[in-house]
């Protein structure tokens, strides 16, 4: 005679009793089955995890809730139905199941044990590994960015997770005092040269620019860079914020224009930009995207005199002017941070722009910005 199949109701009762912390012996007292049957039910689900080993807050799934998720999966219930039954939103159930084997391999006890390990504090730092720490320090001294380091490590060590690290972990180790994994002087190897991180959610204390047109109102054609004439701009600031140069970058060609500024007053910036606009044909000027700096408070007058609409980015969102931010980084090779920029003449700035516009760019198929601009002038002139 073949072995009798265990009733599904009894099987689920064994799982629920185990989730409440009962031992094998206590389960046998309540369910009329053999010890081997209890073991056969629970071992594939990850064994027994006693609730007193870890009592999660209400914000986290309990072992009983994970058990009910397993029961629901066996009954063929949807994530939404399981969520309603245990009082959780659908996305919580979905994330839990997909992160722990999927519908057919979800093991509640093993999932709870993993959650217990992940919740332990403090966690050992990835950079506690001497081999990984030495490699990260070496790459920082080569002036690699944390993102370049993190990406390269995964490429070079695909089968060694202990050699993987996120760029965010590297940044935190550099900027958070007291961690000690990376020496503080290595922070100066970053492109920004900062030894303290700027909080991304700090209050914006700058006054609002009157009649400002937000970047969300900018035409869709600007984003795909297919149509030339859309520019991004900013100030490159010198020592003690007492001197500056205006930088302009055309989005399609990456062509750069630089403007000398006697000071950073809005009237001075307005006039300097108007002078730069006059150096190129009118059809190459369609829009200008700027941050919310006070130097552009005279933007309405600039638009009236040039016909160029100015769009303003969100505060602290440099990626909305990505081409300009990248170019400003390149310009620091010519105008390092902490340099007084006031002695630079317009002629000297033009020479820097010519050199930068003569560099081949990968994003342009290794053409130079000057060559791309020449092509535009030849086809649209």
KABEL-V812405 format. One line per field, one symbol per residue. psi: psi as a letter, one per 30 degrees, with the letter a starting at -180 (. if undefined). burial: # if it has 16 or more other ideal C-beta (glycine too) atoms within 10 Angstrom, else .. A space follows every 50 residues. Layout:
# KABEL-V812405
psi: ???
burial: ???
This chain:
# KABEL-V812405
psi: klkkkkkeeeeeeeeeeeffgkleeeefffkilleeeeeeeeefggakjk effjjllfflkleeeeeeeeeeeefglleeeeeeeghlleeeeeeeeffh faefgkjeeeeeeeeeeffkklkkkegfjeeeeeeeeeeefggkleeeee eeeeefifgiffgkklfeeeeefefjkfefekkeffffflefgkfkkkkf glkjgklkkkhkjlfffkkffeefgfklgklkllkjkakggfllkkkkkk eefgkkkkkkkfagleeeeeeeeeeeeffllefgjelkklahkffgfgee eeeeffgkkkkkllkhifffheeeeeeeeefffeilkgkjfefkleeeee eeeeeefgkkkefghglleeeeeeeeeeff.
burial: ..........#########..#....##..#.#...##..##..##.##. ...#......#############...#.#..##..#.#...##..##..# .....########.##........###.#..##.###.##...###..## ..#.........#.#...#######.....##...##.##.......... ........#..##.#..#...#.....###########....######## ###########..#.#.######..##..#...##########.###### .##..#.######......##.###.##..#..##.....#..#....#. .##..##.........#######..#.....
